[in-house]
Amino acid sequence: MKKPLRSFAIAVPLLTALSACVPSPQQLETTPVKVQTPKGVVTCQLYSQSRVDWDRAIDFPATKMSVPEADTYCRQEGLRRLNR
């Protein structure tokens, strides 16, 4: 077997096995939480404490704030809970 083909034959099963170890976001979801903001209540989907960068808004007063603004409130709530 040629060297590049052998490397490929080893790499594909190895990467497949390793990818099974990485949890999906749905596996790390917590119960949604409501966060009171100056513009209204934002419902946040938080993830495990090690995945604060995935935290996002799933409901918010759309007439008063944008998606990025609502997501920011959720990431702040995730960080607040992480640092308690």
C-alpha positions in Angstrom: 0.0 0.0 0.0 1.3 3.4 -0.9 2.1 5.8 2.0 -0.6 8.5 1.3 -3.3 5.8 0.9 -2.2 4.1 4.1 -2.4 7.4 6.0 -5.9 8.0 4.6 -7.0 4.5 5.6 -5.9 5.2 9.1 -7.1 8.8 9.4 -10.7 8.3 8.2 -11.6 5.7 10.9 -9.7 7.6 13.6 -11.6 10.9 12.8 -14.9 9.1 12.6 -14.3 7.6 16.0 -13.2 10.9 17.5 -16.2 12.7 16.1 -18.5 10.4 18.0 -17.0 11.7 21.2 -17.9 15.4 20.6 -21.4 16.2 22.1 -23.9 18.1 20.0 -25.3 21.3 21.3 -28.6 19.6 22.1 -26.9 17.2 24.5 -25.6 20.2 26.5 -28.8 22.3 26.7 -30.1 23.3 30.1 -33.6 24.3 30.9 -34.3 27.7 29.2 -34.1 30.6 31.6 -35.8 34.0 31.6 -33.6 37.1 32.0 -35.1 40.5 32.8 -33.5 43.3 30.8 -34.3 47.0 30.5 -36.2 46.3 27.3 -38.1 43.2 28.5 -37.8 39.6 29.2 -35.4 37.5 27.1 -35.7 33.7 27.2 -32.2 32.1 26.9 -31.1 28.7 25.9 -28.0 28.1 28.0 -25.5 25.3 27.6 -23.0 23.7 29.8 -20.8 26.1 31.7 -17.9 25.3 29.4 -19.9 26.3 26.4 -21.0 29.9 27.2 -20.2 30.9 23.6 -23.2 28.8 22.4 -25.7 30.6 24.7 -28.4 32.3 22.7 -31.8 33.9 22.9 -34.8 31.8 21.9 -37.5 34.4 22.7 -37.2 38.2 23.2 -39.2 41.4 22.5 -38.3 41.7 18.8 -39.8 45.2 18.5 -37.4 46.5 21.2 -34.1 44.7 20.5 -32.2 42.8 17.8 -31.1 39.2 17.8 -27.4 40.1 18.5 -28.5 42.2 21.5 -30.7 39.5 22.9 -27.9 36.9 22.4 -25.6 39.2 24.3 -27.9 39.2 27.3 -27.9 35.4 27.2 -24.1 35.1 27.0 -23.8 37.6 29.9 -26.2 35.4 31.9 -24.2 32.3 31.1 -21.0 34.1 32.2 -22.8 35.3 35.4 -23.7 31.7 36.2 -20.2 30.5 35.4 -18.6 33.0 37.8 -21.0 32.4 40.8 
